[in-house]
Amino acid sequence: MCYFNKKWKNPQEYGRAACTKILSCGHLCGGVLGESKCLPCLHGCSGDSSLRQDADDMCMVCFTEALSCAPAIQLGCGHVFHLHCSKAVLIKRWPGPRITFSFMLCPICKEEMKHEELQDLLAPIRELHRDVRRKALMRLEYEGLHKAEAVVTPGGRFYNDPAAYAMDRYAYYVCFKCKKAYYGGEARCDAEQGEQYDPRELVCGACSDVARAQMCPKHGTDFLEYKCRYCCSVAVFFCFGTTHFCNACHDDFQRVTNLPKNELPSCPAGPKAKQLDGEECPLHVKHPPTGEEFALGCGVCRNAHTF
């Protein structure tokens, strides 16, 4: 049988996970041991209209072996993938530091992955999704963008879906210390961030409160934010136990941290310590000179007053 193929790293593990039942057609079930319902016959014997692939089709996650070569599962949408491939996708989660949720969608039809064998992995991801959705939508409403053109224009990608628009617009990260999602600026500022980063440097404002910011009486520390030390952006990274960086300045930290104070830009300062034209701070707040730590306070309440 294929799942004992020497190409697999753990052929015995896959063998132990395989269902041992014989289907009514005489073929061995290609599913998982202990499933409440067997996988329809991958050889097309069952006539099940929900089955859209067969035994010889490649798994569209690994692209290396046929579906019959390892225990497979049929998702709620009807598509079939290797169980271990599906689990690997959910364990790895999103690429790069910014939280995204496309990994939890079926690779073929983009519906949310659903299967009893994946519930333990999906449960915390769904909880995180609810948390990010709540925080992003709250920020969108406080900024007065819940009726933005992208949301109210018929036929648009985010028509009547302000939550999806908010999650696409804003970048959130998981704090290494408290494991909660925190705001790190607009997603467009994250576009150049690659997959090479140290997750230990992703720390929320509450867990990196070196300036001892006051706790918001309404929102606690959930939305506590810091300014990037080297520009007028919301910080994402906290490094060396002392310094907050936005994405761009973090990528260029060796240069910006060695700039003499008299060469640092004044407000308004752009990413990578570049001087911006004009006088208005992009953060809409008064703050100490560039090069000093500054707690912006509660991001939600701050936006309520500045937008």
C-alpha positions in Angstrom: 0.0 0.0 0.0 1.2 3.5 -0.8 1.4 4.9 2.7 4.2 2.4 3.5 6.2 3.9 0.6 9.7 4.6 1.8 9.3 8.2 0.6 7.2 9.0 3.7 9.2 10.1 6.7 6.8 8.2 9.1 5.3 5.3 7.1 4.4 3.4 10.2 2.6 6.4 11.7 0.5 6.7 8.6 -0.2 3.0 8.6 -1.4 3.2 12.2 -3.7 6.1 11.3 -5.3 4.3 8.3 -8.9 2.9 8.5 -8.9 -0.9 8.3 -12.5 -1.3 7.2 -13.5 -2.9 3.9 -16.1 -1.0 2.0 -19.2 -2.6 0.5 -17.6 -2.5 -2.9 -14.7 -4.6 -1.7 -12.1 -1.8 -1.6 -10.2 -0.9 1.5 -11.4 2.4 3.0 -8.9 5.2 2.3 -9.9 7.2 5.3 -8.8 7.5 8.9 -9.1 5.0 11.7 -12.0 5.8 14.1 -13.9 8.2 11.8 -17.6 8.3 12.5 -18.2 7.9 8.8 -15.9 6.2 6.3 -14.5 8.1 3.4 -16.4 7.3 0.2 -14.6 4.9 -2.0 -11.9 6.8 -3.9 -12.2 4.4 -6.8 -15.7 5.8 -7.6 -17.7 2.8 -6.6 -20.0 4.6 -4.2 -21.5 7.0 -6.6 -21.3 9.7 -3.9 -21.9 13.0 -5.6 -20.0 14.8 -2.9 -16.8 13.1 -3.9 -14.9 15.2 -6.5 -11.6 13.4 -6.6 -10.4 9.8 -7.1 -7.6 7.6 -5.7 -5.1 8.6 -8.4 -5.5 12.4 -7.9 -2.7 14.2 -6.2 -3.2 15.6 -2.8 -3.4 19.4 -3.5 -1.5 20.2 -0.4 1.7 18.2 -0.7 1.6 17.7 -4.6 3.8 14.7 -4.2 1.6 11.6 -3.7 -1.8 10.4 -4.8 -4.7 10.6 -2.3 -4.6 6.8 -2.0 -1.0 6.9 -0.6 -1.9 8.0 2.9 -5.0 8.2 5.1 -7.2 10.9 3.7 -10.2 13.0 4.9 -13.1 14.6 3.1 -13.7 18.2 4.2 -17.1 19.6 4.7 -16.8 21.2 1.2 -16.3 17.7 -0.4 -12.6 18.0 -1.3 -10.2 15.3 -0.1 -6.7 15.7 1.2 -4.2 13.6 3.2 -4.9 13.9 6.9 -1.2 14.6 7.8 -1.0 17.3 5.1 -4.1 19.0 6.4 -2.8 18.9 9.9 0.6 20.3 8.9 -1.1 23.3 7.2 -3.0 24.1 10.4 0.0 23.6 12.7 2.3 25.9 10.5 -0.5 28.5 10.3 0.3 31.8 8.5 3.5 32.7 6.8 5.4 35.7 8.1 4.6 37.7 11.3 1.2 39.1 10.4 -1.8 37.1 11.3 -3.8 35.9 8.2 -6.3 33.2 8.0 -6.2 32.0 4.4 -4.4 28.9 5.5 -7.5 27.5 7.2 -9.4 27.5 3.9 -9.7 24.6 1.5 -6.8 24.9 -1.0 -9.3 24.2 -3.9 -12.6 26.0 -3.2 -11.5 28.4 -0.3 -14.3 27.3 2.0 -13.3 27.0 5.7 -11.7 23.6 6.5 -14.1 21.4 8.5 -13.6 17.8 9.7 -13.8 16.0 13.0 -10.2 15.0 12.8 -9.1 18.7 12.6 -11.3 20.1 15.4 -8.5 20.2 18.1 -6.4 22.3 15.7 -9.2 24.4 14.3 -10.7 25.4 17.7 -7.9 27.8 18.9 -7.6 29.2 15.3 -11.3 30.0 15.2 -11.0 31.7 18.6 -8.1 33.8 17.4 -10.1 34.7 14.3 -13.0 35.9 16.4 -10.6 38.0 18.5 -8.9 39.6 15.5 -12.3 40.2 13.9 -13.7 41.9 17.0 -10.6 44.1 17.4 -10.4 45.1 13.8 -14.1 45.9 13.5 -13.9 48.0 16.6 -11.0 50.0 15.2 -12.8 50.4 11.9 -15.9 51.8 13.6 -13.8 54.2 15.8 -12.0 55.4 12.7 -15.4 56.0 11.0 -14.6 53.7 8.1 -17.4 51.1 8.7 -19.2 52.9 5.8 -16.2 53.3 3.6 -16.6 53.1 -0.2 -15.2 49.6 -0.2 -18.0 48.5 2.1 -21.0 50.3 0.6 -20.3 49.8 -3.1 -22.4 47.0 -4.6 -20.3 44.3 -6.3 -17.2 45.2 -4.4 -15.0 42.7 -2.7 -16.1 43.9 0.8 -19.6 45.0 0.0 -21.7 44.8 3.2 -18.8 43.1 5.0 -17.1 45.7 7.1 -15.4 43.0 9.3 -13.6 41.4 6.2 -12.6 44.9 5.1 -11.2 45.7 8.6 -9.2 42.5 8.7 -7.8 43.2 5.3 -7.0 46.8 6.2 -5.3 46.3 9.5 -2.3 44.1 10.5 -2.5 42.1 13.7 0.2 40.0 15.3 0.4 37.4 18.1 2.2 38.6 21.2 5.0 36.1 22.1 4.4 36.7 25.8 0.6 36.8 26.4 -0.3 35.0 23.1 -3.0 37.6 22.4 -3.5 39.4 19.0 -2.4 43.0 19.0 -2.6 45.9 16.4 0.5 46.7 14.4 -0.6 49.3 11.9 -2.2 49.2 8.5 -1.6 46.0 6.4 -0.1 48.0 3.6 2.9 48.9 5.9 3.5 45.1 6.3 3.7 44.3 2.6 7.5 44.1 2.5 7.9 42.0 5.6 9.3 38.6 4.8 9.1 35.3 6.6 12.4 35.8 8.4 11.7 37.2 11.8 12.2 36.3 15.5 8.8 35.6 17.0 10.2 36.5 20.5 10.4 40.1 19.3 6.7 40.3 18.6 5.4 41.7 21.9 2.3 43.7 22.5 2.2 47.1 24.1 1.0 45.8 27.5 3.8 43.2 27.7 6.5 45.7 26.6 5.4 48.6 28.7 8.8 50.2 29.3 7.2 53.7 29.5 4.6 52.7 32.1 1.6 53.8 30.2 -1.6 54.3 32.0 -4.1 51.5 31.8 -7.3 52.5 29.9 -10.2 52.4 32.3 -12.5 51.3 29.5 -10.4 48.8 27.5 -7.6 47.8 30.0 -4.4 46.9 28.2 -5.9 45.1 25.3 -5.3 48.0 22.9 -2.2 49.6 24.4 0.1 50.7 21.7 3.6 52.2 21.3 5.1 54.5 18.8 8.1 53.3 16.8 11.2 54.8 18.3 12.5 55.9 14.8 9.4 57.1 13.0 5.8 58.1 13.4 4.3 54.7 13.0 2.7 52.2 15.4 5.2 49.7 16.7 5.1 46.0 16.0 8.4 44.7 17.3 9.9 45.1 20.8 13.7 44.3 20.8 16.6 44.3 23.2 14.1 44.7 26.0 14.1 48.5 25.4 13.1 49.4 21.9 9.9 49.5 19.9 10.1 49.2 16.0 7.6 49.3 13.2 8.1 46.8 10.4 10.1 49.0 8.2 12.5 50.3 10.9 12.9 46.7 12.3 14.0 45.6 8.8 16.6 48.4 8.8 17.4 48.3 12.5 21.2 48.1 12.1 21.2 51.4 10.3 18.6 53.3 12.3 19.8 52.3 15.7 23.3 53.7 14.8 22.1 57.1 13.6 23.3 60.0 15.8 20.5 61.8 17.5 21.1 64.9 15.5 20.6 63.0 12.3 17.2 61.5 13.3 14.2 63.1 11.5 11.8 65.3 13.4 8.1 64.8 13.3 6.6 63.9 10.9 9.0 61.0 10.4 8.4 58.2 7.9 9.5 54.6 8.0 13.2 53.8 8.1 13.8 57.2 9.8 13.0 59.3 6.6 12.0 62.9 7.0 8.5 63.6 5.7 7.2 66.9 4.4 4.6 68.9 6.2 3.9 69.4 9.9 1.1 67.0 10.8 2.1 63.8 12.6 0.7 60.6 10.9 -0.3 59.4 14.4 -2.2 62.7 15.2 -0.5 63.0 18.6 2.2 65.1 20.2 5.1 63.0 21.2 8.8 63.2 22.3 11.5 63.6 19.7 12.4 60.8 17.4 14.7 58.4 19.1 12.8 58.2 22.4 10.3 55.6 23.6 6.7 56.8 23.8 3.5 55.0 24.7 0.6 56.0 22.5 -1.9 54.7 25.1 -5.2 52.9 24.2 -5.4 52.7 20.4 -9.2 52.6 20.3 -9.7 55.6 22.5 -6.9 57.5 20.7 -8.6 56.9 17.4 -11.9 58.0 18.8 -10.4 61.4 19.5 -8.3 61.8 16.4 -10.4 60.6 13.5 
